[in-house]
Amino acid sequence: MRVTVTGALGNLGQPVVEQLIRNGHQVRAFDLDTRAGRKAARRFGRDLEVVWGDLRRPADLERAVAGQDAIIHLAFVLPKLSATGVSSEDEPRWAREINVGGTRNLLNAMRAQPKPPRILFASSLHVYGRTQDQAPFRRVDDPLAPTDHYSRHKIICERLVRRSHLRWAIFRLGASMPTRLILDRGMFDVPLDTRIEFVHQRDVALAMANALDKDEVWGRVWNIGGGPRCQLTERELVQQVLETVGVGMLPDDVFTGRPFPVDWLDTGESQSVLHFQYHTLQDYLQDVDRKLGFRRHLVRLCRPLIRAWLLRQAQGMRA
């Protein structure tokens, strides 16, 4: 199958591309032309066709979707760890042009094809809102309750996809983190007793690749989480990550008490159809440790400075 992946050279896009190639698909990457993007593209060599472009430019998208059977739409400006370096919450109008306007441009380009491809849209568990006062688990027919620009954009895009008259599927993803070392101050935004479902990027990639050959996937919304072994609290998640990188857990009082829009997901049906839940947080921690390599010794050496910096970041967020 000929598949285009938007945002293909980002944190999640690269594992998706790897899995698609492994499954024998012809893969076309669509992404911004950046130094990091070109470096990532070189990893795949001739196995990957690359179309450089911008979601805001219809002509770029026409080239990206021409002659394709399916589109996996990952490109989106995030509230944290955005590849653009800018948060959707800091620049909401600009982010909306890319997230909502770009998705609309993509759908228009797809509909204009002689044989329109199908679309798999990557949404987020954030669309369910703050649900810690409710019993788990979040189901795909739960009401949607956006809490920020990012989740509003996701909900609007879900609606655009469902009304596109294309063959579609929507995946609402659990918490999927990059394996490179990022001590993001966003960790302080989540109360330590919060239920959060981790999902390994390789499992997300497998679910997406498997979906292409499953007729029952299309025309429906699916929760994609790591399953029971990945249903954690924020304390368990943060503590294990910080201990793995050598920083150690931080004091409880630096974490917020304000509810955050994550939860555990009902993935029983998605797992029975897509067969993707193979990895746990321990696999992720091993990946992080391998990527750290010799730098783990530098982190441990600089531990007091790093901890002090993180505590300053937390205090700055509370100011």
N, C-alpha and C positions, 0 to 999 in steps of 0.2 A: 504494500500500500504506500502511496506517496503522501507524506505527512509534513505539514509545516508546523513548527513550534515557534510561537512568538515569545520573546523574552528567553530565547533558547540558550543564551550564554550566561545567564544569571545563576544564582545559587540553586534554585530548583530546576531550572531549564537544563543544565548540563546532565544531571542524573536521568532526566526524562529522555534526552537525546541518546544517551548511552544505552538505555533500555530499549528504545525503539530500534536502534541499529542492531542490537543483540537479537531482537526478534525478527530481523530481516526486512525491516521497512526502509524505504528510500526517504531520507530525512532532509528537509530544508529548514535552515535556521533563519529567523527574522529577528534582528536586534539592532540597537544603535551601534554606529561605527565608533568604537572607543579602543584605546590601547588594551584595556583589560579584555574586551570582547575579542579582539584579534588574537590575543594570546590564548584565550580559551578555545577559539576556533581551530587553532593549529594542532590542538590535541587530537582532533578527530581526522585530520588529514583529508584524504579524498572520500572518506565515508560521509562527509557532511557538505551539502551545498549551502552557501551562505548568501542571503540577500540583506544588505545593510539598508536600514531605513528608519522611519519615524512613523508611529501610529497616527500622527496628526496629518500625514501627507498621503492622500488617497492613491496617488500614482505609485508610491512605494508599496502599498498594500496590494495593488493590482498585480505587481510583479511577484509578491510573496505567495499569493493564493492561486496563481494561474496554473491550471493543469493538475491541481492537487485533489486528493480524495478526502482528506480530513485535515482540520486545523485544531491544534491544541493551544488555547489562548491563555498564556501565563503572564504576559507583560502587564504590569500594573505598578503604580507608584504606591509604596507602602507607608504606614505611619512610623515604622521603625526599620532600620537596616535596609533602606531603599538603595538600590544600585545607583540611582541618580544622585545620591548624597543629600537629597532634600525630602523632608517628610510631607506626606499628604496633608498633615494637620497644620504645618507651617505655611504651606502655599496651596490652599484648597482649590482656588480657581484654576491655577496652572495644572494641578493634579487632575482636576475634573476634565480638562481638555484632553489629557492623555488617557485617563481611565475610562470615562464615559464617552467622550468624543472619539477617542481611538477605537473603542469597541464598536461604536456605531459605524465608523469608517470601514472597519474590518468586515462587519456583516454586509454592508453595501457592496464591498468588493467581492465577497463570496456570492451574493445573489446575482451579480452581474456575469458570473461564469456560465458558459454553455451548459455545464453539468456542475451545479453548485456542490461544493464539498460539505461534509458534516462538521459540526463544531463541538468540541469539548471545552467548556469554560471552567476555569479554576476559581471558585469562590472561597469562602472562609467561614469557619465556625463563629466568627465575630458577628455575623448577621443575626444571631439569636439574642444578642444583647447580654445584659447582666442577669444571670439566671441562678446564682448561687443560693438564692432563697427558695428555689424550687428543687424538687427531687430530681436526681439524674434518671434518665439520660436524655440528651437533646435529640429529637427526631426530626426528620425532614419536613413534617407537616406542622411543626411548632410555629407559633407566630414569630415574625421577624421584628426586631427592635433595635434599629441602628443607634449607635452611641457616639459616632464620630464621622468625619468626612469619608474615611476609608470604607467603613461598613455601609454608609449610604451609597457610595459609588458602586460597591459590589451588588447591592440590592437592585439598583437601577439597571446595572448591566445584566443581572439575572433576568430581569423583566424584558430587556431588549432581546436577549437570546431566545427566550421562550416565545416571543412574539415575532420572531424573524422569518417564519415560514421555512426555515432550514431544519435539517435533522440535527438535533441538539442533545447534549447531556451536560449536567452541571454537577461538579464535585465540590462539596464544602469541606475544605481541608482542616484538619486539626493543627496543632502547633508543630511546625516543621522547621527546624533550625539549621543554619549553615554549619558545616563542620570546621571551618576555619575559626581561629581564636578571636572572638569578639566579646569583650566585656562591656556589654551594652547597658547603659543606665536605665533602659526600659524595664529591666528586671525589678526595679524598685516600685514600678507602677502596679504590681500584682500582689495582693495580700498573700501571706504565706500559707493560709489555710484554704486557698482557692483550689477547687478541682480543675485540673488541666489535663488534656489528653495529648500526649506526644505522638507523633507519627514520623518515622524515619523517611528521609527523602527517597531512599531506594524503594521503599514500600509504596510511596505515592507514585513514583515513576512506573512501578510494576502495575499498579491499578490502572493507570492511564493507558499503558501499552496493551494490557489485557482487554480493556474496554473496547478497543477498536474492532475486535472480532466477536463481540457479544451483542447480538441483536436486541436482547432484553434491556440493555443499558440505556438505549436511546429514547428520548422523550421523557426522561425522568431526572430527578435530583437525588444525589447520593451523598451520604456522610462518609468521609475517608479519614479514619483515625487509626491509631496503632492497635486498638483492641484492649481487652482487659489487662494485659501485662503492661500497657502503656498508660493506664489511668492512674495519675499521680496527684499529689498536691504540689503547689508551687514550692513549698519548702523542700520536698524530696528532689524536685527537679533542680532548683538553684543550688542546693547544698552539694549534690553529686557533681554538678558541672564545675563549681568553684573548687571543690576538693580535687577533682581530676586535673585541673590546670595549675594547681599548687597555690591558689590564693586563699582558700579556706572560707568557711561560711562567715557571713557578716552579721552584726547584731540585729535582732528582730526589729528594733525601733526605727531602723532606716527604711523599712518597707511600709508602703501605704496601707491604710485600712479601708480605702475606697474600693468597692466592688469593681471587678474587671470582667470584660465580656469574653470569657472562655468557660469551658465545661467539659464533662465527659459526653461522648457521643454514642448513639445507638448505631453500631456498624454491623449488626448481625446479618442483614440481608446483603449489604455490599460485600462483606467477606465471603458469603456463600456463593456469590456470583463471580467476584473478581479474584479471589484467592491471592491476596497480596500481603497479609500480615505476617511477616517473617522476622522482623527486627524489633529490638527493644531499646530502651535508653542505654543499656550496657553496651550495645553495639555502637551506638552513637558516641559514647564516651571513649570507646576504643579508637574510633575514627579520629576524634579530637586529639587523643594522646599521640596517635601516629603522626598526625599533621604537625603537632607541636615539635616533635623530634628533639633536636638539641636545645631548642628554645625553652623547653620545660625547665632546664637548669637556670636559664636567665630569669624566668618568671619566679622561681623559688628564691633566687638571689635577691630579686627586687621586690619580694612579697610585701615588706612594710610600706614601700612607696606606692605600690599598686593599690593596696588596701586603703591607704590614706587618700589616694586620688578618687577611688570609688566612693568613699564616705563623703568627700567634698561634692561629688556629683549628686549624691543622694540629698545632701543638705541644700544644694542649689535648686533642686527640683521642688523642695518643700518651701523655699523662700518666697 
